[in-house]
Amino acid sequence: MNLYEDRLVVAASDTAELNPNTAITIAVDTAYVGSMHGKKIGQAIYMMDNMLANGSKGEGTLDLHTNCNVGSLIGWNSVAINGEGSSGDTVVITGFTVSQGNVFTAAGQPREVPPPKGEPAGSYWVGQAMNSGSQTYRIEIKVTIGKLHPVSYYYTWDPFITAS
Amino acid sequence: MAAIQPSECSVFIQIWVDTNALQNGLTNGVYLVDNNLAHGSTNEGTTDLNTNLPTNAKICWTILNTNVNWNGQLSIQNFGNAGVFGAGGTPQQINAQTWTGQVQENGADNYAIYINAVPPGGTGITTSLNPKLTVSS
């Protein structure tokens, strides 16, 4: 029984207001990852954003340097390039850390939010550029190959962001 | 001939579009990647992608926005012909974003892809790409 129904506090939807205007895609060639059997890789992961007109550089590479506005929400979406196929390979983001700089701050630290329709949990994270300046941040992803006997590999790398 | 289903394909080519760049008049906000780096594909992440693949491989092309929340309409309009598609491998439409085809002949050919982006409430922007397929047995 609720004594004061008009005072109930209901949690708002996690993503209702989250529509980042800075968007970053991470596309992974899972076939290449599988062929490397866990060895270190320096390719086959491609980052692209929607901020080329704002001065982003390194599009289509691991060294994406995103230029966005201070205050901008930033969304990261990870996908397998063969996602339309029957392999069942998946790519999810498992975490972010800051290597250098202070653009996110604690308040803007990326967090996992519900994924786009049809994508696995963990494939979509949102953060915010709270401060102006440049920052190097580290992304960790988990690449899972196959369905029947899936094998997972973890990779990290350090892209860049500048907020102004 | 019935169109090849994406689930039958072994080679996947994604066309990522920064529609924000297109709307700002830039022509270089398009990035092509495939899942065949291990088989010698080159120029990944550019419009000059050269996909290396074996004879008779089935290919699935998908167009996507770098901004997953964009609510405009992206589509592949058509493909130009290329010798490597042979007599029966010309790409066919599965839906507005997905086409499939087959490389039935060996060789190396550039091929045209015509894509269209319609921003919400706006008019369509059409552009063409000219990547390459290198086919060997």
Interface residues (C-beta under 8 A of the other chain):
Chain A: N19 P20 A23 I24 T25 A27 D29 T30 A31 Y32 S35 Q43 A44 Y46 M48 D49 N50 M51 L52 A53 E59 G60 T61 G75 N77 V79 I81 N82 G83 E84 G85 S86 P116 Y124
Chain B: P6 S7 C9 S10 F12 Q14 W16 D18 T19 N20 A21 Q23 N24 L26 N28 G29 Y31 V33 D34 N35 N36 L37 A38 E44 G45 T46 C60 T62 L64 N65 T66 N67 V68 N69 W70 T98
